[in-house]
Amino acid sequence: MEFSVLGKTGREISAIGQGCWQFGGDWGSVSDQDAIEVLHAAADGGVTFYDTADVYGDGHSEQLVGQFLRERRDDSFVVATKLGRRADPFVAETYTRANLRAWTERSLRNLGVDALDLTQLHCPPTPVYSMPEVYDALDEMVSDGWIRNYGVSVETVDEALTALQHPGVATIQIILNVFRRKPLEQVLPAAAASGVGIIARVPLASGLLTGRFTEDTTFLPTDHRAFNRHGESFDQGETFSGVPYEVGVAAAREFTEIVPDGVAPAQFALRWILDQEGVSAVIPGASRPAQAAANAAAASLPPLDADQLAALADLYDRRIREYVHPRW
């Protein structure tokens, strides 16, 4: 496992983390037993960083991570959660001091901890990133000892650049993968200059970069890859990185041809992210222990060579850029 410093938190974490969205729904069915086994398999592979949110399964993902923490009892673990998607109505005006504190108290109870290692604004309405009163409320909770650090999770490059203007922001979580390269242009350099950590999410483009899907692959109705392809329930970019499914499947076939023999496409995709300067952690999901173990092992791969990097850049420009680069 490789390790890095998580931005302004100063905490050392595994460069490959464990995403926990799938433990709360929107990815079909993952049993509680499978979820706990995935968390332990990740830890056995050297993972020390776990990312969840208060809306994943209405807090159930946080509760499972809390159970795992009690079972494992390892002070090296760092857990990031998120807040804000519970806002009702989902408008900037709902991001009040009282609501931010209430959401944080709930996460503390769900995780069973005295303080949150890292909480993140969870892709709120765009105006929230410019609201000083929101950051004041987060700073107050740091002073009160409720949270140790805070960051933001964003949908767009512009949101990330806005958040970087606030000195208390320790981390930025953003979609970054072989099919979503725009953050490389401005966000990663600006974050590095400010000492802010980058957490790369949706690293496998919702599974496209595993190379396992075909045009005929079907998904359960409870899986966002079935119900959110056009942004029906939340931002379209969260599903297949915003790439139209058939386009993504065809591009993924070409991606697998670039992957060296003996290397799993998912691991190659994760290694590409680790090679990007400024990335603190990448957070793939997993629904089975073997997937978590394989994800963790991607850190042992050698960096991509110049020919591989050029081929991936060319693939993006030819197949993907027009669909995602202007939007996010």
HUKA-V344591 format. One line per field, one symbol per residue. ss: DSSP state (~ for helix, > for strand, _ for the rest). phi: phi as a letter, one per 40 degrees, with the letter a starting at -180 (. if undefined). burial: I if it has 9 or more other ideal C-beta (glycine too) atoms within 8 Angstrom, else O. A space follows every 10 residues. Layout:
BEGIN
ss->???
phi->???
burial->???
END
This chain:
BEGIN
ss->__>>>_~~~_ _>>>_>_>>_ ~~~~__>___ _~~~~~~~~~ ~~~~____>> >____~~~~~ ~~~~~~~~~~ ~~_____>>> >>>_______ _~~~__~~~~ ~~~~~~~~~~ ~____>_>>> >>___~~~~~ _~~~~~~~~~ ~~~___>__> >>>___~~~~ ~~~_____>> >>>>>_>__> _~~~__~~~~ ~~~~__>>>> >___~~~~~~ __________ __>~~~~___ _____~~~_~ ~~__~~~~~~ ~~~~~~~~__ ____~~~~~~ ~~~~____>> >>______~~ ~~~~~~~~~~ _____~~~~~ ~~~~~~~~~~ ~~~~____
phi->.cbaccfccg ccbccbbbcb dccbhgbgbb cccccccccc ccccchcbbb bbacbcgfhc cdcccccdcc ccfbcccbbb baahccdacc bdccccdccd ccccdccdcc cgbcaccabb dcfcdddccb cccccccccc ccccgcbcab abbbcbcccc cccccbcccc abbacaadcb bddccbcccc ccccgccbbc bfcbffgdcc gccbcccbbc dcccccbbcb gcbaddccbf fgcddccccc ccccdccccc dgbcdccccc cdcdccchcc abbccabbdc cccccccccc ccdccccccc ccccdcccbb dccbcccb
burial->IOOIIIIIIO OOIIIIIIII IIIIOIIOOI OOOIIIIIII IIIOIIIIII IIIIIIIOII IIIIIIIIIO OIOOOOIIII IIIIIIIOOO OIOIIOIOII IOIIIIIIOI IOIOIIIIII IIIIOOOIIO IOOIIIIIII IIOOOIIOII IIIIIOIOII IIIIOOOIII IIIIIIIIII IIIOOOIIII IIOOOIIIII IIIIIIIIII IOIOOOOOOO OIIIIIIIIO OOOOOIIIII IIIOIOIIII IIIIIIOIIO OOIOIIIIII IIIIOIOIII IIIIIIIOIO IIIIIIIIIO IOOIOOOIIO IIIOIIOOII IOIIIOOI
END
